[in-house]
Amino acid sequence: MKMRIKSRRSSPVWRFGSSRRGATVTLAAFLLAVLVGMLAFGIDIGYATASRSELQRTADSAALAGGWQLLEGIANAETMSSVSTKINNAVVNYAHENPLGGKPAKVGGEGETQDVTVGYFDWSTNKWTGAVSDMNTANAVRVRIRRNEEINGSVPLFFGPIFGRKSLDMQVNAVAAMTARIGGFDIISPECENVMLMPFAMDEPTWDAMMKGQAGNDDYSYNELTGVLTKGKSDGVREVNLYPDAEATGAPGNRGTVDIGGLNNSTSDIERQILHGISYDDMQALKATGRSLELDSKGFLYLQGDTGISAGVKEEVAAIVNEVRCIPIFRDVTLNGNSAEFQIIGWEGVRILEVRLTGPMNQKRLIVQPAKMVMHGAIPSSTARVSSFAFTPVVLVQ
């Protein structure tokens, strides 16, 4: 009887243990399937993310290349047709140098014409507003890079077919923009480059007359390729004498130097700024007086200055002959001497050609001609005067 009782008690225990082990195996198999699925999902998501990063990198570099071509075209007064061709070539070349999935990237496609667009970026709203056909309004290039069956191939998925999806189509946009509407300048940290602004102001009527061919001479030639400046040879670009004199401006001492920094800059400050531009410390000193180097909402900036150009800076100016500097353009000046106040309305780039600040008044001269330059530290403004020779750098805005 005892043996039978043991046998009956042990049998139910054995059946219960077997049931638990079977449930555990089933649960483990289910969890393993979930983990494998999550791993597969993670691998595909990671590859898709890396592929999108490749697309964006390619679009960014291609847009910047196209933007610099646009800037060159604007500076050289080229036609939209000519510039568009150069922009497309630059975009295609830079895209080709950035592989997608191990293969050179392509731009465009069968029947596709909008992967590269020359248009307008509104700096006041930070928005791309669309394509333009006029070089007078163009200031940005938008590039679209795609991966689909038509171009560059769709992004393959490693485990996607398990879930019924073999690939992904992707596209990204990048917009690179610049502007010839410079509202002013700022330097945000001591590590930033100086603003290559020379503190000599030119009056607006003289600048405009020179641009129309109604003022100045054409006695110098500058070769862009060799960097050689030749006197006595014309190049189609007029020059004017920046030195203040009655013949040039209608009033002796009308032009002069402007104080960028603390009030009443010393000669040593002006010498340093001629050679090396406006520094971070200069900007901080200007801000300490409650001012900034930026046009107000009406398009004006008032800077204290000094009518006339001191002969004490002749060596510094001579040291930058054949170099390019930005200068402020003023519309009006009140008072005289070191109490003068200049009404600045814009900025332009000039090349220093010749200087003589000693001797008879009618022989003193500081000859400059317009020259394009890219201004680091420039502040874009949708309301500022359009510069013909000073531009912001090309930057990614979208």
Secondary structure, DSSP 4 states (H G I P E B T S, - for coil): -HHHHHHHHHHHHHHHHHHHHHHHHHHHHHHHHHHHHHHHHHHHHHHHHHHHHHHHHHHHHHHHHHHHHHHHHHHTT--HHHHHHHHHHHHHHHHHTSEETTEE----BTTB--SEEEEEEETTTTEEEEE-S-TTT--EEEEEEEEBTTTB-PEE-SSGGGGT--EE-EEEEEEEE--SBEEEE---STTSPPB-B-SEEEEHHHHHHHHTTSSSB--EEE-TTT--EEET---S--BEE-S--HHHHSSTT-SEEE--SSSS--HHHHHHHHHH-B-HHHHHHHHHTT--SB--TTS-EEEEEEEB--GGGHHHHHHTTT-EEEEEEEEEEES-GGGEEEEEEEEEEEEEEEEE-SSSGGG-EEEEEE--EE-TTEEE-SSSPBPSSEEPPPEE--
